[in-house]
Amino acid sequence: MRKLSLRTLLHRSTFKTRLWIGIVSIVILAIWITGFSSQYLASRLLERKTAELSQMMIGKSAQALEEKLRKVRLSVLTFMMSPPFEDILRASPGSDDSYYSYFALNNALQVPLVQMQLIEPSIESALVSAPIGEFYSVTGAKRTDIAFGDTPLSRIMREKTLPLWVPAHRDELFESSGSVLSLLIEPISAYRGTDVQVVVNVREAAIKEYAETNVVGDSGSIVVIDAEGKPVMDENSSFVSPVLEAAFRREVDAGRNHFEYKFDGKEYLVNWAKVTFPDNWMIFYFQPKDVLLKDIRYMWWVTLIIVLALIPLALILSKWITGLLIRPLYRLQRLMGRAGDSDLSVRFTSEYRDEVAQVGERFNTMLEKIELLIQDVTDAEKQKRMSEVKALQAQIDPHFLYNTLNTILWKSESRKQEDVKEMIVSLSQLFRLGLNNGHDLTTVAKEVDHVSRYLILQQQCYEELFTYEITVEEGLEEQPLLKILLQPLVENSILHGFQSEDYTGRISIRVSRDGIFIVCRVEDNGKGFDKELVEAELASAGRQEKGGYALRNVYTRLRLHYGDKAVMELESEPYRLTAVTLRFPGEYEDKLT
């Protein structure tokens, strides 16, 4: 039999086969040439551009780190120019009142210490060692088992020229969760000879964050060394050892800002820059070459996959008819997926009357029944929530009524008729506003009137116990909200804030708008409460401890009515500021009737 040639096979093939062979051959050839040539060119270009970009970024990171260190030193200098610090320089030890002067000076120094940390938040702690004693922030966790003179920092200050940065180390003066860098500095003033030393500890994490600015991704690593070649931070990093090698130093001394270096069996692209302030630090950035070129490898595999995928392209086309036949089934599958994602509004339609169409009709019927069941459950839950709200609103402490009636009786016997009249009117208005014709919702104006009546009655019952002020943002008077929100909070302030105290309390009530939210805030200067304990009890499902029932009542009613959009925020600083802030939506579906 005569052997068939390729031309003969092509002549005997159909036009569809010949077209398929031509397209596949041209596409495969073009992709092979384009893919592999572009891979080579892209790898060279990417390596060069990466080196330039990395150098630019490491330069910016060096500038950012330098600015950070300048800012730290500037904040310290500002601190040392403060009058309390000057008083420490002038103070002399050994006087009769030095013991009391120490506490007065330390107390005065707290403000500039706080200002220094506000100027530069990365400062974790600071210590001033003076002949009269050691000064530091009262909010810092100062270790009492060691004095500054017994630490290595004190020895460094005696032996080296200041100011000086000490690389990352464990803080021996203060209780710290992480390592710190220490700035050792002496005062710059007319009282320089007073043997005063200042140590400022900066969080290593904050300095590292600035060192990593713009450069460190998922694969890159940095190393910062000082002028003596010691690591400034992360001394246990695996990239510290190559920086100390002689071959590495020769590359740096050659003046190239980027070069390739190999250690531990891997090749790295190294970029570096100098941080001239404060002490000629150097920052190095290591990037693995294999990671940099991973996109090229990915391109190679994609090219190969595309080429291989084109070969069976003709076979794949044969599946088109099958796809046409099962297209309704795919559409039904997508609708089922949307229904599974809680979209019950979907419906299946088909112009055919086959088995798939029948399944689709059953699917539609099932969705309709599910919607009816969900509506029934929603209505039942709404009724339950309304019942729970009414039950909570009914739980009002009766002791207030007893005290009010007793006060009315006492004032009546004392012939204080005007006070009796005012209390009866206020009590009547209090109940009328509280009942609110059986509605759960009231307005801001009525709610404020309700709490005002309550405060008037309490001032009559507890004369000179407290003063109060109420502020309502203009335009909110007719804003609807849940009733009896403010009175329980005010009651909590009176009964548990300063009822047993011997000073005049102060209550401030403010209602304002924050975007779409209404904010109700009640403040007092009472003895406060344990914020963490109260928050834990509010979050739990258990019963509230004594003294926290009002908060629990208000919080539960807010959550029942407004859901997750309602927030109660607590603040407590005893005898200074105790506040409860309610935040809830100003627009909702319920309407006042």
C-alpha positions in Angstrom: 0.0 0.0 0.0 1.4 3.4 -0.9 2.3 5.5 2.0 0.1 8.5 2.5 1.8 11.9 2.6 0.8 14.8 4.8 -0.4 16.6 1.7 -2.6 13.7 0.8 -4.1 13.6 4.3 -4.8 17.3 4.1 -6.5 16.9 0.7 -8.7 14.1 2.0 -9.7 16.0 5.1 -12.6 18.2 5.4 -12.4 22.0 5.3 -13.3 22.1 9.0 -10.3 19.8 9.9 -7.9 21.7 7.7 -9.0 25.0 9.2 -8.6 23.6 12.7 -5.1 22.3 11.9 -4.0 25.6 10.4 -5.3 27.7 13.3 -3.9 25.4 16.0 -0.4 25.4 14.2 -0.3 29.2 13.8 -1.5 29.9 17.4 0.9 27.3 18.9 3.9 28.6 17.0 3.1 32.3 17.7 2.6 31.6 21.4 5.8 29.6 21.7 7.9 32.3 20.1 6.1 35.2 21.8 5.9 33.5 25.2 9.5 32.4 25.6 11.1 35.5 24.0 9.0 37.8 26.2 9.9 35.6 29.2 13.6 36.2 28.7 13.2 39.9 28.0 10.8 40.4 30.9 13.1 38.6 33.4 16.0 40.9 32.5 13.9 44.1 32.5 12.1 43.1 35.8 15.4 42.5 37.5 16.8 45.9 36.5 13.6 47.7 37.3 13.2 45.9 40.6 16.7 47.0 41.6 16.0 50.6 40.7 12.6 50.6 42.4 13.9 48.9 45.5 16.7 51.5 45.7 14.3 54.3 45.5 12.1 52.7 48.2 15.0 52.0 50.5 16.1 55.6 50.1 12.6 56.8 51.1 12.5 54.4 54.0 15.9 55.7 55.2 14.5 59.3 55.0 11.4 58.2 56.9 13.5 56.6 59.6 15.7 59.6 59.8 12.7 61.9 60.2 11.3 59.6 62.9 14.5 59.7 64.9 14.7 63.5 64.5 11.2 63.9 65.7 11.9 61.7 68.8 15.0 63.9 69.6 13.0 67.1 69.0 10.3 66.0 71.3 12.9 65.2 74.0 14.6 68.6 73.6 11.2 70.2 73.9 10.6 68.3 77.0 13.9 69.4 78.5 13.1 73.0 77.8 9.9 72.8 80.0 9.8 74.8 83.2 9.3 71.7 85.4 12.4 70.1 84.0 14.4 73.4 84.6 13.1 73.2 88.2 14.7 69.7 88.5 18.0 71.0 87.2 17.9 73.8 89.9 16.9 71.4 92.7 19.6 70.5 95.2 19.6 67.4 97.3 20.1 67.2 101.1 17.8 70.1 102.0 15.1 69.6 104.7 12.3 69.9 102.2 13.9 67.8 99.4 11.7 64.9 100.2 8.6 66.9 99.6 10.2 68.8 96.7 10.7 65.5 94.9 7.0 64.7 94.9 6.1 68.3 93.9 8.6 68.2 91.1 7.5 64.8 89.9 3.9 65.9 89.9 4.7 69.0 87.9 6.8 67.0 85.4 3.8 64.8 84.4 2.4 67.4 82.0 5.6 67.8 79.9 6.1 64.0 80.0 2.6 63.5 78.5 3.1 66.3 76.0 6.4 64.6 74.8 4.6 61.3 74.3 1.7 63.1 72.5 4.3 64.7 70.1 5.9 61.4 69.5 3.6 58.4 70.3 6.4 55.9 69.7 8.0 57.0 73.0 7.1 54.3 75.5 8.7 55.7 78.7 11.2 58.2 79.9 13.3 58.6 83.0 15.1 61.6 84.4 17.9 60.7 86.9 18.9 63.7 89.1 20.7 64.0 92.4 17.4 64.6 94.1 15.9 61.4 92.8 14.5 59.6 89.7 11.5 61.2 87.8 9.2 59.4 85.5 5.6 59.2 84.4 3.2 58.0 87.0 1.3 56.1 84.4 4.4 54.0 83.4 5.1 50.7 85.1 8.5 51.6 86.7 10.4 48.7 88.1 11.2 49.2 91.8 13.8 46.5 92.1 16.5 48.3 90.2 17.9 51.9 90.2 19.1 53.7 87.1 22.7 53.9 88.4 22.8 50.0 88.5 21.9 49.6 84.9 24.2 49.2 81.8 22.6 52.4 80.4 24.1 54.4 83.3 27.6 53.0 82.6 27.2 53.8 78.9 26.3 57.4 79.7 29.5 57.7 81.8 31.8 56.2 79.2 30.5 57.5 75.8 29.8 60.8 74.2 26.1 61.9 74.3 23.6 62.0 72.8 23.6 58.3 71.9 21.2 55.7 70.7 21.4 52.3 72.3 20.3 49.4 70.0 17.2 47.3 70.8 17.3 45.7 74.2 15.1 44.6 77.0 13.9 47.5 79.1 15.4 47.2 82.6 13.8 50.3 84.0 10.2 49.8 83.1 7.9 46.9 82.6 7.6 46.6 78.9 6.0 44.0 76.6 8.7 44.3 73.9 12.2 45.5 73.2 13.1 49.2 73.2 15.7 51.5 71.7 17.1 54.0 74.3 18.1 57.6 73.6 20.7 58.7 76.2 21.0 62.5 76.4 22.1 65.2 78.8 20.3 68.5 79.4 21.1 71.5 77.3 20.7 74.4 79.7 22.5 76.8 82.0 22.3 74.1 84.7 24.3 71.5 82.8 26.6 70.7 85.6 23.9 69.3 87.9 24.5 65.7 86.9 21.1 65.2 85.4 20.7 62.3 82.9 17.7 61.6 80.6 16.8 58.2 79.2 14.0 58.0 76.6 12.8 54.5 75.5 11.3 54.1 72.1 9.4 51.0 71.1 11.4 48.8 68.8 8.2 47.9 66.9 7.6 51.6 66.0 11.2 52.2 64.7 11.0 48.9 62.8 7.7 50.1 61.2 9.4 53.2 59.9 12.5 51.2 58.8 10.1 48.9 56.8 8.2 51.8 55.2 7.8 51.4 51.4 10.1 48.3 51.1 9.2 45.2 53.1 6.7 42.9 51.3 5.9 39.3 51.9 9.4 38.2 50.8 11.8 41.1 51.6 13.7 41.6 54.9 15.6 44.5 56.3 18.6 44.9 58.6 19.6 48.2 60.3 23.2 48.5 61.7 24.9 51.4 63.5 28.2 53.0 62.8 30.0 50.2 64.8 28.4 47.5 62.7 26.1 46.3 65.4 22.4 45.5 64.6 20.1 48.3 65.8 17.1 45.9 66.1 16.2 42.2 65.3 19.7 41.1 66.3 18.5 37.4 66.0 17.5 37.9 62.3 19.2 35.5 59.9 20.1 38.4 57.7 22.4 40.0 60.3 25.2 37.4 59.8 25.9 38.2 56.1 26.0 41.9 56.8 29.0 41.3 59.1 30.9 39.2 56.5 34.0 40.7 55.0 32.8 39.9 51.4 29.6 41.8 52.1 31.4 44.8 53.4 33.6 44.9 50.3 30.5 45.1 48.2 29.2 48.0 50.3 32.6 49.8 50.3 32.7 49.6 46.5 29.9 52.2 46.5 27.3 50.2 44.7 23.8 50.9 46.1 22.5 47.5 44.9 24.2 44.2 44.3 23.7 40.5 44.3 24.9 38.4 47.3 24.6 34.7 48.0 24.4 33.1 51.4 22.7 30.0 52.8 22.5 28.6 49.3 20.2 31.4 48.0 20.8 34.5 45.9 19.6 37.9 47.1 19.3 41.3 45.6 20.6 43.7 48.2 19.8 47.4 48.3 21.1 49.8 51.0 21.1 53.4 52.1 22.5 55.5 54.9 20.6 57.1 57.7 22.9 60.0 58.4 21.0 61.1 61.5 21.7 60.3 64.3 24.8 58.2 64.0 25.3 57.1 60.4 23.1 54.0 60.6 22.8 51.9 57.5 19.7 50.1 56.3 19.9 47.0 54.1 17.0 45.4 52.1 17.3 41.7 51.1 15.0 40.3 48.3 15.3 36.7 47.2 15.9 36.5 43.4 13.8 33.4 43.0 10.8 35.3 44.5 11.4 38.3 42.3 11.3 36.1 39.2 8.4 33.9 40.3 6.1 35.9 37.9 8.4 34.9 35.1 8.0 31.2 36.0 4.3 31.7 36.3 4.3 33.2 32.8 6.2 30.2 31.5 3.7 27.8 32.9 0.8 29.8 31.7 2.3 29.8 28.2 2.8 26.1 28.3 -0.8 25.5 29.6 -2.2 27.7 26.9 -0.3 25.9 24.2 -1.4 22.5 25.5 -5.0 23.7 25.8 -5.1 24.7 22.2 -4.4 21.2 21.0 -7.7 19.7 22.1 -9.6 22.8 21.1 -11.4 21.1 18.3 -12.5 18.3 20.7 -13.8 20.8 23.2 -16.0 22.3 20.5 -17.8 19.0 20.2 -19.1 19.7 23.7 -21.0 22.8 22.5 -24.1 20.8 21.6 -24.1 19.1 24.9 -23.8 22.4 26.6 -26.8 23.7 24.6 -28.9 20.8 25.7 -28.1 21.1 29.4 -28.2 24.9 29.5 -31.6 25.0 31.3 -30.1 22.7 34.0 -27.2 25.0 34.5 -29.6 28.0 34.9 -31.6 26.0 37.4 -28.3 25.3 39.3 -27.4 28.9 39.5 -30.9 29.8 40.8 -30.6 27.2 43.5 -27.2 28.7 44.4 -28.7 32.1 44.8 -31.6 30.7 46.8 -29.0 29.0 49.0 -27.5 32.5 49.6 -30.9 33.6 51.0 -32.2 35.2 47.7 -35.7 33.7 47.7 -37.0 36.0 45.1 -35.5 33.9 42.2 -37.9 31.9 40.0 -37.2 29.4 37.2 -38.8 29.9 33.8 -38.4 27.7 30.7 -40.1 27.6 27.3 -39.8 23.8 27.3 -42.1 21.3 29.1 -39.5 18.6 29.7 -38.3 17.0 33.0 -36.0 20.0 33.8 -39.0 22.4 33.5 -41.0 20.2 35.9 -38.2 20.2 38.4 -38.1 24.0 38.1 -41.8 24.3 38.8 -41.4 22.2 42.0 -38.4 24.5 42.9 -40.7 27.6 42.5 -43.4 26.0 44.7 -40.8 25.2 47.4 -39.5 28.7 47.5 -43.0 30.1 47.9 -43.7 27.9 50.8 -40.4 28.8 52.4 -41.2 32.5 52.1 -44.6 31.9 53.8 -42.9 30.0 56.7 -40.3 32.8 57.1 -43.0 35.4 57.2 -44.8 33.5 59.9 -41.7 33.1 62.0 -40.9 36.8 61.6 -44.3 37.9 62.7 -44.1 35.6 65.7 -40.7 37.0 66.6 -41.9 40.5 66.3 -44.8 39.8 68.7 -42.3 38.2 71.1 -40.0 41.3 71.0 -42.9 43.6 71.6 -44.0 41.6 74.7 -40.4 41.6 76.0 -40.1 45.4 75.6 -43.3 46.0 77.4 -42.2 43.7 80.2 -38.9 45.5 80.6 -40.6 48.9 80.6 -42.8 47.8 83.4 -39.8 46.9 85.6 -39.4 50.3 87.2 -38.0 50.6 90.8 -40.9 51.3 93.2 -38.5 52.9 95.8 -38.6 56.1 93.9 -42.4 56.3 94.3 -42.1 55.5 98.0 -39.5 58.2 98.6 -41.5 60.8 96.6 -44.7 60.2 98.4 -42.9 60.3 101.8 -41.3 63.6 100.8 -44.7 65.0 99.7 -46.1 64.0 103.1 -43.2 65.5 105.0 -43.4 68.8 103.1 -47.2 68.8 103.5 -46.8 68.5 107.3 -44.1 71.3 107.1 -46.7 73.5 105.3 -44.4 73.8 102.2 -47.5 74.0 100.0 -45.6 75.3 96.9 -43.2 72.4 97.0 -46.0 69.9 97.5 -47.9 71.4 94.6 -44.8 71.3 92.3 -44.0 67.7 93.3 -47.6 66.5 92.7 -47.6 68.2 89.3 -44.2 66.7 88.4 -45.2 63.2 89.6 -48.4 63.4 87.6 -46.6 64.6 84.4 -43.9 61.9 85.0 -46.5 59.1 85.0 -48.4 60.6 82.1 -45.3 60.9 79.9 -44.0 57.5 81.0 -47.3 55.8 80.1 -47.3 57.6 76.7 -50.8 56.3 75.9 -49.4 52.8 75.8 -47.0 53.5 72.9 -43.4 52.3 73.0 -42.2 55.4 71.1 -42.1 59.0 72.2 -40.3 62.1 71.0 -37.1 63.7 72.2 -39.0 66.7 73.7 -41.3 64.4 75.7 -38.4 62.2 76.8 -36.5 65.2 78.0 -39.6 66.5 79.8 -40.0 63.1 81.5 -36.5 63.1 82.8 -36.8 66.7 83.9 -39.8 65.9 86.0 -37.9 63.0 87.5 -34.9 65.3 88.4 -37.2 67.9 89.9 -38.7 65.2 92.2 -35.3 63.9 93.2 -34.0 67.4 94.0 -37.0 67.8 96.3 -36.2 64.4 97.9 -32.5 64.9 98.1 -31.9 68.7 98.6 -28.5 70.0 97.6 -27.4 66.6 96.5 -26.9 67.5 92.9 -27.3 70.0 90.1 -28.2 69.2 86.5 -28.3 70.6 82.9 -30.0 69.3 79.8 -29.0 70.2 76.3 -30.9 69.2 73.1 -29.5 69.9 69.6 -31.9 72.2 67.7 -34.2 70.3 65.3 -34.4 67.1 67.3 -37.4 67.9 69.5 -39.8 65.9 67.4 -37.4 63.1 66.6 -39.0 59.7 67.6 -37.2 57.4 70.0 -37.8 54.6 72.5 -39.4 55.9 75.7 -37.9 55.9 79.2 -34.2 55.8 78.1 -32.8 58.7 80.0 -34.6 58.3 83.4 -33.0 55.0 84.3 -29.5 56.4 83.6 -30.1 59.5 85.7 -31.5 57.3 88.5 -28.3 55.2 88.3 -26.2 58.4 88.7 -28.2 59.7 91.7 -28.5 56.4 93.6 -25.1 54.9 92.9 -23.0 57.9 91.9 -23.1 60.3 94.7 -26.1 59.7 97.0 -23.8 58.6 99.8 -21.2 61.3 99.1 -20.8 64.6 101.0 -20.4 66.9 98.0 -22.7 68.4 95.4 -22.9 66.1 92.3 -23.3 67.3 88.7 -25.5 65.6 86.0 -25.3 66.6 82.4 -27.7 65.3 79.7 -27.1 65.9 76.0 -29.1 64.8 73.0 -27.5 65.3 69.6 -27.3 64.0 66.1 -24.3 62.1 64.5 -25.1 61.5 60.9 -28.1 59.2 60.8 -27.7 58.3 64.4 -29.2 59.9 67.6 -26.8 60.2 70.5 -28.0 60.4 74.1 -25.3 61.0 76.7 -25.6 61.2 80.5 -22.6 62.3 82.5 -21.9 62.7 86.2 -19.0 63.3 88.5 -19.9 60.5 90.9 -17.8 57.6 92.2 -18.3 55.6 89.0 -18.3 51.9 88.4 -16.0 49.0 87.2 -16.3 49.5 83.5 -15.0 46.1 82.5 -17.2 44.3 85.0 -20.3 46.1 83.8 -19.6 45.6 80.1 -19.0 41.8 80.8 -22.4 41.7 82.6 -24.2 43.5 79.8 -22.7 41.1 77.3 -23.7 38.0 79.3 -27.2 36.6 79.5 -27.2 36.3 83.3 -28.8 38.6 85.9 -27.3 42.0 86.5 -25.5 42.8 89.8 -26.9 45.3 92.2 -26.4 48.9 91.0 -26.3 47.9 87.3 -30.0 47.1 86.8 -30.8 50.4 85.1 -28.0 49.9 82.5 -29.2 46.3 81.9 -32.8 47.5 81.4 -31.9 50.2 78.9 -29.4 48.1 77.0 -31.8 45.2 76.6 -34.6 47.4 75.4 -32.3 49.1 72.9 -31.2 45.8 71.5 -34.7 44.4 71.3 -36.0 47.5 69.5 -33.1 48.6 67.3 -31.1 45.3 67.0 -27.4 45.4 66.4 -27.5 49.0 65.2 -27.9 50.2 68.8 -24.7 50.8 70.9 -24.2 51.6 74.6 -20.7 53.1 75.4 -19.5 53.3 79.0 -16.8 55.6 80.5 -15.9 55.8 84.2 -13.2 57.9 85.9 -14.3 58.1 89.6 -15.2 61.5 90.9 -14.3 63.1 87.6 -16.3 61.7 84.6 -18.7 58.8 84.5 -20.7 58.7 81.3 -23.2 56.4 79.5 -23.7 57.1 75.8 -26.6 55.6 73.8 -26.3 55.6 70.0 -29.1 54.3 67.8 -30.6 55.0 64.3 -32.8 58.1 63.9 -34.9 56.6 61.2 -36.8 53.3 61.4 -40.0 51.7 60.2 -42.1 52.2 63.4 -44.3 55.3 63.4 -45.7 57.4 66.2 -49.5 57.4 66.4 
